[in-house]
Amino acid sequence: MFSSLKTKWKVNTTQFILILCTFAVTGSLTAWISRQIPGWIGFTDTTPFVYKLILRLIVLIFGYQVIILGVSLLFGQFPFFWNYEKKILKSIFKIKFPQKETNIVQVAIFASGGGSNAQQIINYFRHSSQIKIALIVSNKLDTGVLSIAQRENIPSIVIDKPTFFEKSDYIELLQTKKIAFIVLAGFLWKIPTSILQAYPEKIINIHPALLPKFGGKGMYGIKVHEAVKLAGEKTTGITIHLVDDQYDHGKTLFQAFITIHSDDSPENIAKKVLELEHQHFPSVIESYILKTNT
């Protein structure tokens, strides 16, 4: 649960702890103030109970929103909670806050399968003011990632092999849609030189092993985990890397590890590795894009 909250809030462990402390202190402080405030403003034992109740509810509901901003200053988390409060004010009072003018980075996701990583990435950037998932590309017509694109109202295209490898049509399409970065989320075709040249160091891939081990042509999906198990490896994990003209070869951006137990099957290993992918892939994408785009 904590990992999913960290991902949703887009914070590191230290900030996550400070945010939880802010919530805890605010809750306790608000409850204490709500008990004391009737006496502070002169209510007595003869004051009707309903007046006291209304006052306490006002403090608990509305006072809480003010108190949490004050407490967040003490923990250095004011920007996070101010954004939190703006969402509440927008939803309740339809208040519109001025937005900073930023150039939103348009990202295309290439995928060949069910799209579980694509869905995690879409979820992560759903409310981002800096990065937008603007296009889903698949090399298969009947695949889960296209259903995700339809459900999420994201434009999608299905590519054919001859055009992809022999012509520049798709490059022109990507550029027309102002795609700045490409993310490969289980895309099984090698990226042609023409697209690599059009997007130098702007194509990000994830591989379900610790490269340079268990990479290369034909090493994808369960095949990777079967090879890892057969080799008797004690650890495996994920590698997030840039794409070049060789399979699973570009510059490594990030790796994460898991331990393999003797009774782990390739399917069990695959499940554990997928959890790592979901946990880390979106945030590494964000970090690299923002760093590169500044």
C-alpha positions as CSV (number, residue, x, y, z in Angstrom):
1,M,0.0,0.0,0.0
2,F,2.8,2.4,0.9
3,S,4.6,1.8,-2.4
4,S,1.5,2.5,-4.4
5,L,0.9,5.8,-2.4
6,K,4.5,6.8,-3.0
7,T,4.0,6.2,-6.7
8,K,0.7,8.0,-6.8
9,W,2.1,11.0,-5.0
10,K,5.4,10.9,-6.9
11,V,7.6,11.3,-3.8
12,N,10.7,9.6,-2.3
13,T,10.7,7.7,1.0
14,T,11.8,10.7,3.1
15,Q,9.2,13.0,1.7
16,F,6.6,10.2,2.1
17,I,7.4,9.9,5.8
18,L,7.2,13.7,6.3
19,I,3.8,13.8,4.5
20,L,2.5,11.1,6.8
21,C,3.8,13.0,9.8
22,T,2.0,16.1,8.6
23,F,-1.3,14.2,8.3
24,A,-0.9,12.7,11.8
25,V,0.0,15.9,13.6
26,T,-2.7,17.8,11.8
27,G,-5.4,15.3,12.7
28,S,-4.4,15.3,16.4
29,L,-4.0,19.1,16.5
30,T,-7.4,19.7,14.8
31,A,-9.2,17.3,17.2
32,W,-7.6,19.1,20.2
33,I,-8.6,22.5,18.9
34,S,-12.1,21.4,18.2
35,R,-12.5,20.3,21.8
36,Q,-11.1,23.6,23.2
37,I,-12.6,26.2,20.9
38,P,-16.1,26.2,22.5
39,G,-14.6,27.4,25.7
40,W,-12.3,29.9,24.0
41,I,-15.2,31.7,22.4
42,G,-17.3,31.7,25.6
43,F,-19.6,28.7,25.3
44,T,-20.7,27.4,28.7
45,D,-22.5,24.4,30.0
46,T,-25.8,26.1,29.3
47,T,-25.0,26.6,25.6
48,P,-27.2,24.3,23.5
49,F,-25.3,21.2,22.5
50,V,-26.2,21.7,18.8
51,Y,-24.2,25.0,18.7
52,K,-21.1,23.3,20.1
53,L,-21.5,20.4,17.6
54,I,-21.8,22.8,14.7
55,L,-18.7,24.7,15.9
56,R,-16.7,21.5,16.2
57,L,-17.7,20.3,12.8
58,I,-16.7,23.6,11.3
59,V,-13.3,23.3,12.9
60,L,-12.9,19.6,11.9
61,I,-14.0,20.1,8.3
62,F,-12.8,23.6,7.4
63,G,-10.3,24.4,10.1
64,Y,-8.4,21.2,9.2
65,Q,-7.7,22.5,5.7
66,V,-6.0,25.6,7.1
67,I,-4.2,23.8,9.9
68,I,-2.7,21.3,7.6
69,L,-1.0,24.1,5.6
70,G,0.5,25.5,8.7
71,V,1.8,22.1,9.9
72,S,3.1,21.3,6.4
73,L,5.4,24.4,6.7
74,L,7.0,22.9,9.8
75,F,7.7,19.6,7.9
76,G,8.8,21.4,4.7
77,Q,5.9,20.0,2.7
78,F,3.9,23.1,1.9
79,P,4.1,22.7,-2.0
80,F,2.7,19.2,-1.8
81,F,-0.2,20.2,0.5
82,W,-0.9,23.4,-1.3
83,N,-1.5,21.4,-4.5
84,Y,-3.6,19.0,-2.3
85,E,-5.7,21.9,-1.0
86,K,-6.1,23.5,-4.5
87,K,-7.7,20.2,-5.7
88,I,-10.2,20.4,-2.9
89,L,-11.0,24.0,-3.5
90,K,-11.4,23.3,-7.2
91,S,-13.8,20.4,-6.6
92,I,-15.9,22.2,-3.9
93,F,-16.0,25.8,-5.0
94,K,-15.0,25.5,-8.6
95,I,-12.1,27.9,-8.0
96,K,-9.7,28.3,-10.9
97,F,-6.0,28.9,-10.1
98,P,-3.7,30.4,-12.6
99,Q,-1.5,27.8,-14.3
100,K,2.2,28.3,-15.1
101,E,2.8,28.1,-18.8
102,T,4.8,25.1,-19.5
103,N,5.6,23.1,-22.5
104,I,4.1,19.6,-21.9
105,V,6.4,16.9,-23.1
106,Q,4.5,14.5,-25.5
107,V,5.4,10.8,-25.0
108,A,4.5,7.8,-27.2
109,I,4.3,4.3,-25.7
110,F,5.1,1.4,-28.0
111,A,3.8,-1.9,-26.8
112,S,3.0,-5.4,-28.2
113,G,1.1,-7.1,-25.4
114,G,-1.5,-6.6,-22.7
115,G,-0.1,-3.3,-21.6
116,S,0.2,-3.6,-17.8
117,N,3.3,-1.4,-17.9
118,A,1.6,1.1,-20.2
119,Q,-1.3,1.3,-17.8
120,Q,1.0,2.1,-14.9
121,I,2.8,4.8,-16.9
122,I,-0.6,6.3,-17.9
123,N,-1.8,6.3,-14.3
124,Y,1.5,7.9,-13.1
125,F,1.3,10.8,-15.6
126,R,-2.5,11.2,-15.6
127,H,-2.4,14.5,-13.8
128,S,1.1,15.6,-14.7
129,S,1.5,19.2,-15.9
130,Q,4.8,18.4,-17.5
131,I,4.5,15.1,-19.3
132,K,1.6,13.7,-21.3
133,I,1.1,10.2,-22.8
134,A,-0.1,11.4,-26.2
135,L,0.0,8.2,-28.3
136,I,-0.1,4.4,-28.0
137,V,1.6,2.4,-30.8
138,S,1.2,-1.3,-31.2
139,N,2.4,-3.8,-33.8
140,K,-0.6,-6.1,-33.2
141,L,-4.2,-5.3,-34.0
142,D,-5.8,-7.5,-31.3
143,T,-3.9,-6.6,-28.1
144,G,-4.7,-5.4,-24.6
145,V,-2.7,-2.1,-24.9
146,L,-5.1,-0.9,-27.6
147,S,-8.0,-1.5,-25.3
148,I,-6.3,0.5,-22.7
149,A,-5.7,3.3,-25.2
150,Q,-9.4,3.3,-26.1
151,R,-10.5,3.3,-22.4
152,E,-8.1,6.1,-21.6
153,N,-9.1,8.1,-24.6
154,I,-5.5,8.2,-25.9
155,P,-4.9,8.2,-29.7
156,S,-3.5,4.9,-31.0
157,I,-2.1,3.4,-34.2
158,V,-1.3,-0.1,-35.4
159,I,1.9,-0.3,-37.4
160,D,2.8,-2.7,-40.2
161,K,6.3,-4.2,-40.5
162,P,7.3,-3.1,-44.1
163,T,6.4,0.5,-43.5
164,F,8.0,0.5,-40.0
165,F,11.3,-0.8,-41.2
166,E,11.6,0.5,-44.8
167,K,9.9,3.9,-44.8
168,S,9.7,7.2,-42.8
169,D,5.9,7.4,-42.6
170,Y,5.8,6.8,-38.8
171,I,8.5,9.3,-38.1
172,E,6.5,11.9,-39.8
173,L,3.4,10.9,-37.8
174,L,5.3,11.0,-34.5
175,Q,6.7,14.5,-35.4
176,T,3.3,15.7,-36.5
177,K,1.9,14.7,-33.1
178,K,5.0,16.5,-31.5
179,I,6.2,13.3,-29.8
180,A,9.4,14.2,-28.0
181,F,10.2,10.8,-26.3
182,I,9.3,7.2,-27.0
183,V,8.8,4.6,-24.2
184,L,9.0,0.9,-25.1
185,A,6.8,-1.1,-22.7
186,G,7.0,-4.6,-24.0
187,F,7.5,-3.8,-27.6
188,L,9.0,-6.8,-29.5
189,W,10.3,-5.3,-32.7
190,K,13.8,-3.8,-32.9
191,I,13.7,0.0,-33.5
192,P,14.9,0.8,-37.0
193,T,17.9,3.1,-37.5
194,S,15.6,5.9,-39.0
195,I,13.7,6.3,-35.8
196,L,16.9,6.0,-33.7
197,Q,18.3,8.9,-35.7
198,A,15.1,10.9,-35.3
199,Y,15.0,10.3,-31.5
200,P,18.7,10.1,-30.4
201,E,18.8,9.1,-26.7
202,K,15.1,9.7,-26.4
203,I,13.8,6.2,-26.6
204,I,13.6,4.4,-23.2
205,N,13.2,0.6,-22.8
206,I,12.7,-1.8,-19.9
207,H,14.2,-5.3,-19.8
208,P,13.2,-7.9,-17.3
209,A,16.7,-8.9,-16.3
210,L,20.0,-7.4,-15.1
211,L,21.7,-6.5,-18.3
212,P,24.1,-7.2,-19.8
213,K,23.1,-10.7,-18.7
214,F,20.1,-12.4,-20.4
215,G,19.6,-9.8,-23.0
216,G,19.7,-9.8,-26.8
217,K,17.6,-11.1,-29.6
218,G,14.9,-13.6,-28.6
219,M,15.3,-12.7,-24.9
220,Y,11.8,-11.5,-23.9
221,G,9.0,-12.4,-21.6
222,I,9.1,-15.8,-19.9
223,K,12.1,-16.8,-22.0
224,V,14.2,-14.4,-19.9
225,H,13.1,-15.9,-16.6
226,E,13.5,-19.5,-17.8
227,A,17.1,-18.7,-18.8
228,V,17.7,-17.0,-15.4
229,K,16.3,-20.0,-13.5
230,L,18.3,-22.5,-15.7
231,A,21.5,-20.6,-15.1
232,G,21.0,-20.9,-11.3
233,E,21.1,-17.1,-10.7
234,K,20.6,-15.9,-7.1
235,T,19.4,-12.5,-8.1
236,T,17.6,-10.9,-11.1
237,G,15.7,-7.7,-11.6
238,I,15.0,-5.0,-14.2
239,T,17.1,-2.7,-16.3
240,I,15.8,0.5,-17.7
241,H,18.0,1.8,-20.5
242,L,18.2,3.9,-23.6
243,V,17.8,2.2,-26.9
244,D,20.5,2.0,-29.5
245,D,21.1,-0.1,-32.7
246,Q,21.6,-3.3,-30.7
247,Y,19.2,-5.4,-28.7
248,D,19.2,-4.5,-25.0
249,H,22.4,-2.6,-25.3
250,G,21.9,1.2,-24.7
251,K,23.0,3.2,-21.7
252,T,21.7,1.9,-18.4
253,L,19.5,4.5,-16.5
254,F,18.4,2.3,-13.6
255,Q,18.5,-1.2,-12.2
256,A,16.6,-2.9,-9.3
257,F,17.2,-6.3,-7.8
258,I,15.2,-9.2,-6.3
259,T,16.4,-12.4,-4.7
260,I,15.7,-15.7,-6.4
261,H,14.8,-18.5,-4.0
262,S,15.4,-22.1,-4.7
263,D,11.7,-22.9,-5.0
264,D,10.9,-20.0,-7.4
265,S,9.6,-21.1,-10.7
266,P,10.1,-18.9,-13.8
267,E,6.5,-17.8,-13.4
268,N,7.1,-16.7,-9.8
269,I,10.2,-14.8,-10.9
270,A,8.2,-13.2,-13.7
271,K,5.6,-12.0,-11.2
272,K,8.2,-10.5,-8.8
273,V,10.1,-8.8,-11.7
274,L,6.8,-7.3,-13.0
275,E,6.2,-5.8,-9.6
276,L,9.6,-4.1,-9.9
277,E,8.7,-2.8,-13.3
278,H,5.4,-1.3,-12.2
279,Q,7.1,0.3,-9.1
280,H,10.1,1.9,-10.9
281,F,9.5,2.4,-14.6
282,P,7.2,5.5,-14.5
283,S,9.4,7.4,-12.1
284,V,12.6,6.7,-14.0
285,I,10.9,7.8,-17.2
286,E,9.8,11.0,-15.5
287,S,13.3,11.6,-14.0
288,Y,15.1,11.1,-17.3
289,I,12.7,13.2,-19.4
290,L,12.7,16.1,-17.0
291,K,16.5,16.0,-16.7
292,T,17.0,15.8,-20.4
293,N,14.4,18.4,-21.3
294,T,15.7,21.1,-19.0
